[in-house]
Amino acid sequence: MVRALLALFLLVMPHLAFAADLSLRPVKVADGVYAVIGALEGQTYENDGLNANLGFVIGGDGVLVINTGPSTRVATALHRAIRAVTDKPVKWVVNTNSQNHYWLGNAYFQRQGAQLYAHKEAVRLMRELGTGQLEDNRNRLKERAAGTTLVFPSNEVDKAHRIDLGDWAAELRHFAPAHTAGDLVVWLPSAGVLFSGDIIYVDRMLAVIPISSTTGWIEAFDAAISLSPKVIVPGHGKLTDIAKAKRETRDYLVLLRESARKAVDNLADLNDFVNKLDQSKFKHLANFEELARRNANMTYVEMMKEAF
Ligand SMILES: [Zn+2]
């Protein structure tokens, strides 16, 4: 009998685990401002693909959501977390870039009646890459991707846009192509809080990807920092300040660029450069092993394009 019950339990248990609701624990950043800090490692089934930061801001007229996660499941969990703090409706959503973990939860919030915003280049990339992103996510998240569909933001932002939340405002800004072509930050001047999107990474190694521009990235970083935020919610990593953001994002980008520039000027071989570049100053950051060499490679290729 006991054995039969155990067998039944083992049969049912995985399904119970799948059905279990995802519960997110937002951290309070300032009055009315919350962030959900994602995992530092890559996207996995276990972490629900939630390896980037989300947030929400409560205004007099409604709630602004910053990034919707990689699935309807994560978006639904985010909404549950919002409801635990306020019963105001979610009226606005901003996707800080076109990467899957920032916008594939859009369909859920559109159904709640929210207006969706992203940079115009981000919307272009979403249209270009969305189908592939959705397919990758279905492979990775299996049944946890259920119900996830593509919904593109209909409000395209160019340089700046202001959203009036009722008693205060959120400013959306685009400075330059950086981690992607369409990075936006969300600046809350009256709270001194900056949601930097992927212009700032801390605690983990940033990723230079084929569509990144390290030139624009440093320019965007400096422009974002010139707002003098008291608290930064980075794209990846815990809440941070300007000093740590400089050490873990800007200093690293400068190392990559200066050494890649030298290598290209000296006609150094790509593999030699990647193998010999000393990145040990950043070894404490998560994902160092996976990303250090790839970042050097990407930056070299970018410097090559700039030089010729
Ligand atoms: Zn990201």
Residues whose N, C-alpha, C, O or C-beta is under 5 A from the ligand:
A	BS01	ZN	A52 Q99 D198 G235
